[in-house]
Amino acid sequence: MRLKVQMSALGSGLSVDESIDLYCGEGEQILQWIGYAACSRLAYKRGEVYGRYVPQSVNNKDGQPLDVDIVVNEIFSDGDELFVEFSNGPVPYKVRWEGRPRTPPFRWGDGVEVLPPHDTWLRELDLK
C-alpha cells in the first residue's frame, strides 16, 4: 500500500509544502506512525536532522483531523491522499483532541468484580 502524504506546516491552512509517497506495506500501522514516518522523510528530503519536524495532526482530504490510533488500512486504500501537519515541536499531536469527544472518566468497580484485598489470606489465619 502506498499513500500520497501532503505535508503542511501547522497553521498554514493545509497549504502543501512538500509531497511524499509513503510505502506502508499492508497498512497494519496506526496513523501515528504515518505522521512520524512522513516527518522523518521530510527532514531527510530537506537535508535536516532526524526529528527536526514533529507531526501535529493527520487529516483527511477535507482537513478533518483523524484519530491517530486507527489502523491505516481500515480507512485508507492504496493510492489515497492524506495531509500531515507538522511543526518544530516539542510536543507531538497537539491538534489530536480538538473537536473530538472526550473519553468518559474511569471509575473503579463500575460493572466489574472488585477483588478482595491482597492480604485476605493473612487476615483469615487464626494465630491466637
C-alpha positions as CSV (number, residue, x, y, z in Angstrom):
1,M,0.0,0.0,0.0
2,R,1.3,3.4,-1.0
3,L,-0.2,6.7,0.3
4,K,0.4,10.2,-1.0
5,V,1.1,12.3,2.0
6,Q,0.8,16.1,1.6
7,M,3.0,17.9,4.2
8,S,1.9,21.3,5.5
9,A,3.2,23.4,8.4
10,L,0.9,23.8,11.4
11,G,-1.3,26.9,11.0
12,S,-0.7,27.2,7.2
13,G,-4.3,26.1,6.4
14,L,-3.2,22.9,4.8
15,S,-1.2,24.6,2.0
16,V,1.1,21.9,0.7
17,D,4.9,22.4,1.4
18,E,6.0,19.0,0.2
19,S,4.5,15.9,-1.2
20,I,5.8,12.4,-0.1
21,D,4.9,9.0,-1.4
22,L,5.0,6.7,1.6
23,Y,5.1,2.9,1.3
24,C,3.1,1.3,4.2
25,G,3.3,-2.5,3.4
26,E,-0.1,-4.0,4.2
27,G,-1.1,-0.8,6.2
28,E,-1.2,-2.5,9.6
29,Q,0.4,0.5,11.3
30,I,-1.6,3.2,13.1
31,L,-1.9,6.7,11.7
32,Q,0.5,8.0,14.4
33,W,3.2,6.0,12.5
34,I,2.3,7.8,9.3
35,G,2.8,11.2,10.9
36,Y,6.3,10.3,12.3
37,A,7.4,8.5,9.1
38,A,6.3,11.4,6.9
39,C,8.1,13.9,9.1
40,S,11.3,11.8,9.1
41,R,11.1,11.6,5.3
42,L,10.6,15.4,5.0
43,A,13.6,16.1,7.2
44,Y,15.7,13.7,5.0
45,K,14.4,15.3,1.8
46,R,15.4,18.8,3.1
47,G,18.8,17.7,4.4
48,E,17.7,18.3,8.0
49,V,18.4,16.2,11.1
50,Y,16.1,13.3,12.0
51,G,13.5,14.6,14.5
52,R,13.6,18.1,13.2
53,Y,9.9,18.0,12.4
54,V,7.2,16.7,14.7
55,P,3.7,15.6,13.5
56,Q,0.8,17.7,14.9
57,S,-2.2,16.1,13.1
58,V,-3.1,13.6,10.4
59,N,-6.0,14.9,8.3
60,N,-8.2,13.6,5.5
61,K,-8.7,15.4,2.2
62,D,-11.3,17.7,3.8
63,G,-8.9,18.8,6.5
64,Q,-10.7,16.9,9.3
65,P,-8.3,15.7,12.0
66,L,-8.3,11.9,12.3
67,D,-7.8,9.7,15.3
68,V,-4.1,8.7,15.2
69,D,-4.8,5.3,16.9
70,I,-6.8,4.0,13.9
71,V,-5.1,1.3,11.7
72,V,-4.2,2.7,8.3
73,N,-5.8,0.0,6.1
74,E,-9.2,0.5,7.9
75,I,-9.8,3.9,6.5
76,F,-7.3,4.3,3.5
77,S,-6.8,2.3,0.3
78,D,-3.8,2.1,-2.0
79,G,-3.0,5.5,-3.6
80,D,-5.2,7.6,-1.2
81,E,-4.2,11.1,-0.3
82,L,-3.9,12.5,3.2
83,F,-2.4,15.5,4.9
84,V,0.1,15.7,7.8
85,E,0.5,18.9,9.7
86,F,4.0,19.4,11.2
87,S,5.8,21.8,13.4
88,N,9.2,22.1,15.1
89,G,7.8,20.5,18.3
90,P,8.4,19.7,21.0
91,V,5.0,18.2,21.7
92,P,3.5,15.9,19.0
93,Y,-0.1,15.7,18.1
94,K,-1.4,18.8,19.8
95,V,-4.3,19.1,17.4
96,R,-5.3,15.5,18.1
97,W,-8.2,16.1,20.5
98,E,-9.7,19.2,19.2
99,G,-13.3,18.8,18.1
100,R,-13.5,15.1,19.3
101,P,-15.5,13.6,22.1
102,R,-13.6,13.1,25.4
103,T,-13.2,9.8,27.0
104,P,-15.6,9.3,29.9
105,P,-13.8,9.2,33.3
106,F,-12.8,5.8,34.6
107,R,-14.3,4.6,37.9
108,W,-13.1,1.6,39.7
109,G,-15.6,-1.2,40.2
110,D,-18.2,0.0,37.6
111,G,-19.8,-3.2,36.3
112,V,-16.9,-5.4,37.3
113,E,-16.0,-7.6,40.2
114,V,-13.9,-5.8,42.9
115,L,-11.1,-8.0,44.1
116,P,-10.6,-8.6,47.8
117,P,-7.5,-7.1,49.5
118,H,-4.2,-8.8,48.7
119,D,-3.7,-9.8,52.4
120,T,-7.1,-11.5,52.9
121,W,-5.4,-14.9,53.4
122,L,-3.2,-13.4,56.2
123,R,-6.1,-11.9,58.0
124,E,-8.0,-15.2,57.9
125,L,-5.2,-17.1,59.7
126,D,-6.1,-17.9,63.3
127,L,-2.8,-17.1,65.0
128,K,-4.2,-16.7,68.5
